[in-house]
Amino acid sequence: MTRVLGIDPGTRSTGYGLVEAGRGRMDYMASGCIRTGGGSMPQRLGEIHAGVAELIDANGVDELAIEAVFLSRNPQAALKLGQARGVAIAAAVAAGLDVFEYAPRAVKKAVVGTGGADKEQVQHMVRILLSLRSQSLAADAADALAIAICHINTAGLTAAQSTAKRE
């Protein structure tokens, strides 16, 4: 079994989703958001780093999947997003994890079937794929779970481990 932590970075709210894969299936473990206070940018980045590091330590995470950088109309927003990504990646690397990056369109395509899916479609498919019928998901948490699901499917973690168990 492999535990994948998906991260949807943001400077105010960083979504996370933990999914365990293996034996031909994916199982929901946890999800939520690391919400930063109203402090300075360095303080918020420190909170993101500490939050990701705590999630990794507390949950036996094996791999981290994160949304890749994308072009933005607002250069300041893109820079801030890059900083949030950077501290999350640094926390994973410090813990010895492999880090995998996926473009937003690739995540949507892997989960919904089309790269142009909207947030509601992603949330709906995440609920279906992880059998979360009654659970309400914040948009950032759903996106993070979608990133983890994308990695699991792309890396073939469910198929590879289920095949290894049969041999």
N, C-alpha and C positions, 0 to 999 in steps of 0.2 A: 504494500500500500504506500502511496506517495501523497504527501500533504502539500498542496499548492496554495500559496497565499497570493491572491490577486489584489492589485493596488490600482485605484483610480485617483491619481494625485490631484491635490488642490491646496491652496494656501489657507483657506478658511475651513474646508471640509475635505479630508482625504478618506475616500471609501476603501473598505477592505472586505474581502470575502475569502473564506477558508474552505477549500473543497478537498476531500480525500478521494483518490482514484485508485482503482485496482479491482481485480476479479471481475472484469467486465462491466463495472459500474462507477458512478460518481455519487458521493454522499456529501450532503451539506454538513458543515461543521459549525461555522459561525460567520457572522457578517455584521457590519456596522460602519460607523464613521469616527475618525479621529478629528474632533472639532478643536480648532485652535482658538485661543483667547484673542482679545483685541490688542495685543502687544505689538511690539516692533516686528518687522519681517524676520530678523535673526531669532527672536524669541519663538515665533510661530514655526520656523524651520526646525528649531530645537525640539519643539513639542511633537512635530511629525516624526523626526528621527527617533525620539524616545518611544513614541507610540508604536511605531513599526518594530523597533527592537524588542519591545515588551511582547508584542503579538508573536514574534518569531520564537522567543524564549519560552513563552507560556504554552505554546501549541505544537511544538515539535515539527515545525515547518521544514520541508525538504527543498522546495524550490519557490522562487518568487517570479510572478508574471506581472508586468506593469505596462500601462499604456505608453506607447512611443510618442515622441515629440511630433507635433503636427504644426503646420503653418497656421498662423493666426493673423487676422487683420490688425490686431492690436499688439504691437511688439512688446509693450510692457507686460501684458498678460502672458504672452508666450515666455518671456524671461522668468516671470514668477512661477509659472507652471514648471519650467525647467529646473528651477531651484528646488521645488517640492519633490520632483522626480529624483533629483540628485541625492537628497538626504534619505529618501526611502531606499534607493539603490545602495547608498553607503551603509545603511543599517544591515541590509541583506548581505552585502559583501563582507562586512565585519563579522557576521555570524557564519561565514563560510558557505553561503548559499550560491547556487547558480541563478543568474537573473536572465529572464527572457522578456523581450519587448515585442509588443504587437500594436500595429496601427489601428486607430479607432474603426476604420472601415473593415479591416480584416476581422476584428472582434465581432462586429455586427453581422458580418457575413457568416462567420462560424456559428453564431448562436441563432440568428434569425433566418439566414439564408440570403440576405441582401445587405450590401454595404450602406444602403441609404435608409436603414430602419430608424425609427424614432425611439425615444427613451421608453415610451409605453410598450412598444413591441419587444424591446430588450427585456424589460421587467417581466412581461408576460411569459416569454420563452424561458427565462431563468427559473421562474416559478415551476414551469412544466418540467424542464430538464432535471431539476433537483427535487421534484415532488413537494413543493412548498405551497400546498393548496391554500392554507389559511394564513400564512405569514405575510405581513405587510413588509415591503422592502423600500428603504429610502433609495432615491435615484442613484446616489453615489455608491451605495452598497451593492445595488443590482449591477451597476457597471463593473464594479470590482469582481463580483462573482462571474460575470460574463467574461472578463479577462482571464480568470482562472479556468473557466470552461474551455475557452479558446485554446489556451495552452495545453490542457489535458487532451483535447481532440487533435491538435496539431502535432503534439509529441507522441501521440498514440499510447498514452499511459494506461488507459483501461485495457486496450487490446493486448499490449505487450505483456502486461502483468498477468492477465487472465490466461494467455498462452503459456507463459512460464510456469504457472501453477499446474497446468495439465500435463506437462512433460515429466 
